[in-house]
Amino acid sequence: MKFQDYYTTLGVPRSATADDIKRAYRKLAKEWHPDRHPPHRKKEVEERFKGIAEAHEVLSDPEKRKRYDALGEHWRHGQDFQPPPGGGFRTVSPEEFARMFGGAGMGGGRGAFSDFFTQMFGDMFGGAGPGAGRARGAGPGPRQHAGRGQDAEAEIEVDVGLALLGGKRTFALLVSTPCGTCDGEGQLDHGTCPMCGGLGSSRSERSVELAIPRLSRDGQVLRLRGLGEAGPAGPGDLLLKLRLQPDDTFRLRDEDVEADVVVAPWELLDGTGIDVQVPDGTAKARIPAGTKPGQRLRLRGQGLPKEGGGRGDLLLVVRVGLPDQLTDRQQELLRELGKDGGKVRGGAAH
């Protein structure tokens, strides 16, 4: 099998800088990591991943890259190497090979000879040396541009009232931080980083205080800068989708919002005025005399934005309540009322 062109494998020109090679490798390593592909593509993906790791191993090392550039097509895996004119092959001892192609850390011994092939070609030749595990390790996540971390996506449940009026919400978030052991590289000198498993980052829980804008819609996405995946040029962003849920006071009803307003029984006799908190401040509403519990009052245009434009309404649902503390006289009067009044039923009771 002919040896691959390392520059083509990484998608970089032969004039690529060290940073260009590093960026290309990190992007491809995450894209072709076996864990990101279905089992039926395992063989294809592992071969591609191994080729990417191999190309990076050579081109990221100045000495190895220099030899590769000099040898060109003669730096191969298989049997395509042509013998020198006029003669056959000459046996080269490990020590002589090390002297010919050695570099820092090879030292010329047989162990170094084995390590060289293992570091260069992983376990392709059955080796299990220091570089054998690198093919399964990957650099940090896919880069969007200039080594910036990947954007992440998440959903968060938000109370309808908070979405309508705005406010702050604290929630726990799993965030990626660069691995302190390998400085975000995903690899150490002798293989995959054991702390991050080759990903270059680790996840930890973080408490984040989020400002929910008023008039936020269900499904709206907020971009939280710097809370995405870690990257050498800085983290990506977190795209946070809002999912509205009913709370003790507010709930969605089609394109409108319902809100409970509680008044005392005697306020229903002659009617009363109330102040209602709305997105634009405070609105005054009048509960007419004789209003029955459960009736709705409509404040037009004071609800959440509609998908097609404009805003829905705020529907005030009248509820009856009593003061937290009743005097003895008030309790006595309520009992008297109960003796003379008829039965009151609501909800599912019959």
KELUM-542970 format. One record per residue (C-alpha): residue number from 1; residue in one letter; x, y, z. Coordinates in steps of 0.5 Angstrom, whole numbers, plus 500, padded with zeros to 3 digits. Each point is the difference from the previous one (the first is absolute). Layout:
BEGIN
   bagu   kese     X     Y     Z
    NUM      A     X     Y     Z
...
end
This chain:
BEGIN
   bagu   kese     X     Y     Z
      1      M   500   500   500
      2      K   503   507   498
      3      F   501   505   506
      4      Q   496   505   500
      5      D   501   508   499
      6      Y   500   503   507
      7      Y   499   507   497
      8      T   494   497   497
      9      T   498   496   506
     10      L   499   506   504
     11      G   498   505   494
     12      V   506   505   501
     13      P   505   502   495
     14      R   507   498   500
     15      S   501   507   502
     16      A   496   500   506
     17      T   502   502   507
     18      A   501   496   506
     19      D   493   504   503
     20      D   497   498   493
     21      I   502   493   501
     22      K   497   500   507
     23      R   494   503   499
     24      A   498   495   494
     25      Y   502   494   504
     26      R   496   502   506
     27      K   494   502   495
     28      L   500   493   497
     29      A   502   496   506
     30      K   494   502   503
     31      E   496   499   494
     32      W   502   493   499
     33      H   501   498   507
     34      P   497   493   500
     35      D   495   501   505
     36      R   496   505   496
     37      H   498   495   495
     38      P   496   494   499
     39      P   502   493   501
     40      H   499   498   493
     41      R   506   505   498
     42      K   505   498   505
     43      K   505   497   496
     44      E   500   506   495
     45      V   500   505   505
     46      E   505   497   504
     47      E   505   500   494
     48      R   498   507   498
     49      F   502   502   508
     50      K   506   496   500
     51      G   502   504   493
     52      I   499   507   503
     53      A   504   498   507
     54      E   506   497   496
     55      A   500   506   495
     56      H   500   505   506
     57      E   505   496   504
     58      V   505   501   494
     59      L   498   507   498
     60      S   500   503   507
     61      D   507   498   501
     62      P   505   504   496
     63      E   505   495   500
     64      K   495   495   497
     65      R   497   505   495
     66      K   507   502   498
     67      R   501   492   498
     68      Y   494   499   497
     69      D   500   506   496
     70      A   507   498   497
     71      L   498   492   499
     72      G   494   502   497
     73      E   496   494   497
     74      H   506   495   503
     75      W   497   501   507
     76      R   495   495   499
     77      H   496   494   504
     78      G   500   495   495
     79      Q   504   496   495
     80      D   501   506   495
     81      F   507   502   502
     82      Q   504   499   494
     83      P   507   498   501
     84      P   506   504   498
     85      P   503   499   493
     86      G   504   494   499
     87      G   499   496   506
     88      G   496   497   505
     89      F   498   502   507
     90      R   505   501   506
     91      T   499   497   507
     92      V   500   506   505
     93      S   500   499   507
     94      P   496   503   505
     95      E   506   504   502
     96      E   502   503   493
     97      F   492   501   499
     98      A   500   505   506
     99      R   506   503   498
    100      M   497   502   493
    101      F   494   502   503
    102      G   500   501   507
    103      G   499   506   504
    104      A   498   503   507
    105      G   499   494   504
    106      M   501   494   495
    107      G   507   499   503
    108      G   502   494   495
    109      G   498   494   504
    110      R   495   495   498
    111      G   495   502   504
    112      A   500   507   497
    113      F   500   497   493
    114      S   493   496   502
    115      D   498   507   503
    116      F   501   503   494
    117      F   496   496   496
    118      T   494   500   505
    119      Q   500   507   501
    120      M   500   501   493
    121      F   495   495   498
    122      G   496   498   506
    123      D   498   493   501
    124      M   500   498   492
    125      F   506   496   501
    126      G   498   497   506
    127      G   504   504   505
    128      A   498   503   506
    129      G   505   505   502
    130      P   499   507   502
    131      G   496   502   494
    132      A   495   494   500
    133      G   494   503   503
    134      R   500   507   497
    135      A   496   498   494
    136      R   494   499   505
    137      G   502   507   503
    138      A   497   506   497
    139      G   502   508   501
    140      P   494   504   503
    141      G   494   501   496
    142      P   498   503   493
    143      R   503   507   499
    144      Q   495   505   497
    145      H   505   505   498
    146      A   507   501   502
    147      G   501   495   506
    148      R   493   502   503
    149      G   496   495   504
    150      Q   494   497   497
    151      D   493   503   502
    152      A   496   496   505
    153      E   492   499   500
    154      A   496   499   506
    155      E   493   502   502
    156      I   497   503   507
    157      E   493   500   503
    158      V   498   507   501
    159      D   494   502   504
    160      V   495   504   496
    161      G   500   506   504
    162      L   507   501   500
    163      A   500   499   492
    164      L   494   506   500
    165      L   503   505   505
    166      G   508   498   500
    167      G   504   498   506
    168      K   506   496   502
    169      R   501   493   500
    170      T   505   495   503
    171      F   501   494   497
    172      A   506   494   500
    173      L   504   499   494
    174      L   505   495   498
    175      V   505   504   496
    176      S   507   498   497
    177      T   506   502   503
    178      P   507   499   497
    179      C   504   494   503
    180      G   505   502   505
    181      T   504   494   499
    182      C   501   501   492
    183      D   499   507   500
    184      G   494   499   495
    185      E   504   495   495
    186      G   497   494   502
    187      Q   507   496   499
    188      L   506   500   504
    189      D   507   498   498
    190      H   499   492   501
    191      G   493   500   498
    192      T   492   502   501
    193      C   499   504   506
    194      P   497   496   505
    195      M   497   506   504
    196      C   495   502   494
    197      G   501   494   496
    198      G   503   503   494
    199      L   494   505   499
    200      G   504   506   503
    201      S   495   503   504
    202      S   496   497   507
    203      R   493   502   502
    204      S   498   503   506
    205      E   493   503   503
    206      R   500   507   501
    207      S   494   505   503
    208      V   498   505   495
    209      E   496   506   501
    210      L   496   501   494
    211      A   496   507   498
    212      I   494   498   497
    213      P   497   506   495
    214      R   493   502   501
    215      L   496   497   494
    216      S   504   494   499
    217      R   496   495   496
    218      D   499   492   501
    219      G   506   497   495
    220      Q   504   507   500
    221      V   508   499   500
    222      L   504   504   504
    223      R   508   500   498
    224      L   504   500   507
    225      R   507   502   497
    226      G   506   496   503
    227      L   496   494   503
    228      G   501   495   494
    229      E   505   495   499
    230      A   507   502   502
    231      G   505   502   495
    232      P   508   502   499
    233      A   497   507   498
    234      G   495   500   505
    235      P   493   497   501
    236      G   494   499   495
    237      D   493   503   502
    238      L   494   497   503
    239      L   494   500   497
    240      L   494   499   505
    241      K   493   499   498
    242      L   495   502   504
    243      R   494   496   502
    244      L   494   503   503
    245      Q   497   497   506
    246      P   494   502   504
    247      D   501   503   507
    248      D   496   501   506
    249      T   497   506   497
    250      F   501   500   492
    251      R   499   495   495
    252      L   499   500   492
    253      R   493   500   497
    254      D   501   499   493
    255      E   504   507   498
    256      D   497   503   506
    257      V   503   500   507
    258      E   495   499   506
    259      A   502   503   507
    260      D   496   499   507
    261      V   498   506   504
    262      V   497   499   507
    263      V   495   504   503
    264      A   496   500   506
    265      P   493   498   500
    266      W   497   506   502
    267      E   504   504   495
    268      L   496   496   495
    269      L   494   503   503
    270      D   501   507   497
    271      G   506   499   496
    272      T   507   502   501
    273      G   506   503   496
    274      I   507   496   500
    275      D   507   502   497
    276      V   502   494   495
    277      Q   508   499   499
    278      V   501   500   492
    279      P   506   500   496
    280      D   500   508   499
    281      G   499   501   507
    282      T   493   500   504
    283      A   493   500   497
    284      K   494   502   504
    285      A   494   495   499
    286      R   493   501   503
    287      I   496   494   503
    288      P   493   502   499
    289      A   495   499   505
    290      G   496   493   500
    291      T   506   496   497
    292      K   500   493   501
    293      P   506   496   502
    294      G   504   497   494
    295      Q   497   506   495
    296      R   506   502   495
    297      L   502   508   499
    298      R   504   501   494
    299      L   505   505   499
    300      R   502   500   493
    301      G   507   500   497
    302      Q   503   499   507
    303      G   502   493   499
    304      L   506   496   496
    305      P   502   502   493
    306      K   496   495   495
    307      E   504   496   495
    308      G   497   504   494
    309      G   501   507   503
    310      G   497   504   505
    311      R   498   498   508
    312      G   495   496   503
    313      D   495   502   505
    314      L   501   499   508
    315      L   494   497   503
    316      L   498   501   507
    317      V   497   495   504
    318      V   496   502   506
    319      R   501   496   506
    320      V   498   501   507
    321      G   504   500   506
    322      L   500   501   507
    323      P   505   504   504
    324      D   506   496   503
    325      Q   498   502   507
    326      L   492   501   502
    327      T   498   503   507
    328      D   495   497   504
    329      R   494   504   498
    330      Q   502   499   493
    331      Q   500   492   501
    332      E   493   501   504
    333      L   497   504   494
    334      L   503   494   495
    335      R   496   495   504
    336      E   494   504   500
    337      L   500   501   493
    338      G   501   492   499
    339      K   494   499   504
    340      D   495   504   496
    341      G   504   499   493
    342      G   499   494   495
    343      K   505   495   498
    344      V   506   503   495
    345      R   503   495   496
    346      G   506   500   495
    347      G   505   497   496
    348      A   499   492   499
    349      A   495   500   507
    350      H   493   498   499
end
